[in-house]
Amino acid sequence: MCGIDRGNILKQMINAVFILIFWPLNLLAQGSAVTSVEPGVQIWNELKGEKLEALRLRGDAARGEEAFVVCQGCHKQGATGSASGVYPRLAGQHATVLIEQMADIRSGKRMNQKMAPFADEHVLTIQEITDIAAYLQALPIPPNIGTGPGDALARGNELYAKDCATCHGKSGEGKADKFFPLVAGQHFKYLLREVRFIRDGQRGNANPDMVIVIKGYRDEDLEAVADYMSRLVAP
Amino acid sequence: MRRYGLWVRAAALLGILLSGPALSGDAEKAKNIVTEVCSACHGMDGNSTVPTFPKLAGRHPEYLVRELKQFVSGYRKSEIMTPIATALDPDDFKALGEYFGAQKPSSNQVTDQAAAAIGRKLYLDGDEQKGLPSCAGCHSSDGVGRSRFPRLAGQHKEYLIEQMYNFRNDVRNYGAARFMREVTKRMSDDEIKSVAEFLSGL
C-alpha cells in the first residue's frame, strides 16, 4: 500500500517537473509559430519580457483571489464586468489571454489609459499577474450578460461562421494555447467597443490577421457579430 | 521540579513555544505604550477626538503594523509619526496593532446629508466614464477594509480628506499607494469631500 502510494507520488513529481520544464518551451514553440512573419512586419504577441516571465510562473488561484481584490473596484466581485461595456467580464477567460492582455496593458502596447496605472509594477507583481489569471480562468461564467438589440442575429451568425469561428471556436470558446480569447458570453457593448478599436487601429495589440479579416466590416456588421458572440455559450 | 513528570514539563514547554510572541505580557506592554505614547493623540480606545488625528480602533492589525514600518522607513512621510514610530521597538508593533484592532470603533455625525448621498454612490459604484473604480472593491462595501486596505468607516472626514490629498499630491506615493494616487487624481475636490462625509458617518 505504502509502496504504491510512494510510486504514485514519485510519478506525479516527475510529471510535475516535466510540465514545469516543458510547458514554457511549448509556449515558446507556439509563440515562434505565431510570430513567424516577414521581417519588418509588426510581430503580434511576441513572447518576451514580463509576458514571458508571467507565462513561465505557476499560477495559484487562492493567491490570485486575494490579488484580484484591487481589480474588483472596476471588474466587480466574481469578475462579472459591467453590461455598460466599460469593463469586460473576466471570469472564465483563458489564463494565457489574461496574462497577454495584462502584460500588454502594462507595457503600453494595448492602449488602455484607464487601466494602465492600476495594473503597473507598483500595484501588481508578475507573480500576482499569473495568480490572478489562474483565479479568473477557474471562475464560473456568470449569466445575465449584456446583449445587443437582437435584430441581426442571422447576419451575425453568418459572419461569425465565415470569419471568426476558425480562431475563436464554433461556440466562442477561443484557444488558450494560441492566445485567442473566449468571446462567448462577453458583454455586447464591450465586444462592440473592442472590435471597433481593432478595425480602426485603436487597440494597439490587435492580431494583424484579424485586422485584415474585419477591415471591410461596416459598423452594422460589427454590431451583428458582437451581438451574436454575446449570446454564445461556451461549452 | 521533581513533582512534575517529564510529559507535563514537555507539554508546558511546548505550550510556551506555540503561544508565540503575542502573550498576555505583550498585550500588557502594548497597553502601557498606548498609555504613554499613543493615547494623547489617538485616544486610549483608539477613537481620537481631534479630527486630524486618525482613529485606529478596529483597524486591521496587519495594516497598522505595515504603516508603522512605513513611517520608520520614511516611505510614509509624517513629521509627527516618523520620530514616534522610530523611537518604538519594532517588536512591539504587532501587539500595538492587535491592541487597537480589538478596540470598538466609534462613528461620527454626518453634517451634510446631500454630500453623503453623493459620496455613498461614488464609494459603492465609482464612475465608469471617468474610469474611477468603486472604493468598495478594496475597502469593502461597509468600509471595514481588509488586512491590506484600511478601515475607513467612522474615520474623521478631515483626516480622510487630508490623506486623499496626500495621495493625489504624491506625498503618499510608495508602492501600492500609487493606486490611490490615480484614484484621487480622477476625483474632483467635491467628490473627495463627499466620499469623506459618507465614510465618516458609517
Chai-1 contact restraints between the chains, C-beta under 6 A:
chainA,res_idxA,chainB,res_idxB,connection_type,confidence,min_distance_angstrom,max_distance_angstrom,comment,restraint_id
A,V69,B,C138,contact,1.0,0.0,6.0,A-B,restraint_1
A,V70,B,C138,contact,1.0,0.0,6.0,A-B,restraint_2
A,Q72,B,G137,contact,1.0,0.0,6.0,A-B,restraint_3
A,G73,B,P133,contact,1.0,0.0,6.0,A-B,restraint_4
A,G73,B,S134,contact,1.0,0.0,6.0,A-B,restraint_5
A,G73,B,G137,contact,1.0,0.0,6.0,A-B,restraint_6
A,C74,B,P133,contact,1.0,0.0,6.0,A-B,restraint_7
A,S84,B,E128,contact,1.0,0.0,6.0,A-B,restraint_8
A,V86,B,E128,contact,1.0,0.0,6.0,A-B,restraint_9
A,K114,B,G131,contact,1.0,0.0,6.0,A-B,restraint_10
A,P117,B,E182,contact,1.0,0.0,6.0,A-B,restraint_11
A,F118,B,F179,contact,1.0,0.0,6.0,A-B,restraint_12
A,H122,B,G175,contact,1.0,0.0,6.0,A-B,restraint_13
A,H122,B,R178,contact,1.0,0.0,6.0,A-B,restraint_14
A,V123,B,A176,contact,1.0,0.0,6.0,A-B,restraint_15
A,V123,B,F179,contact,1.0,0.0,6.0,A-B,restraint_16
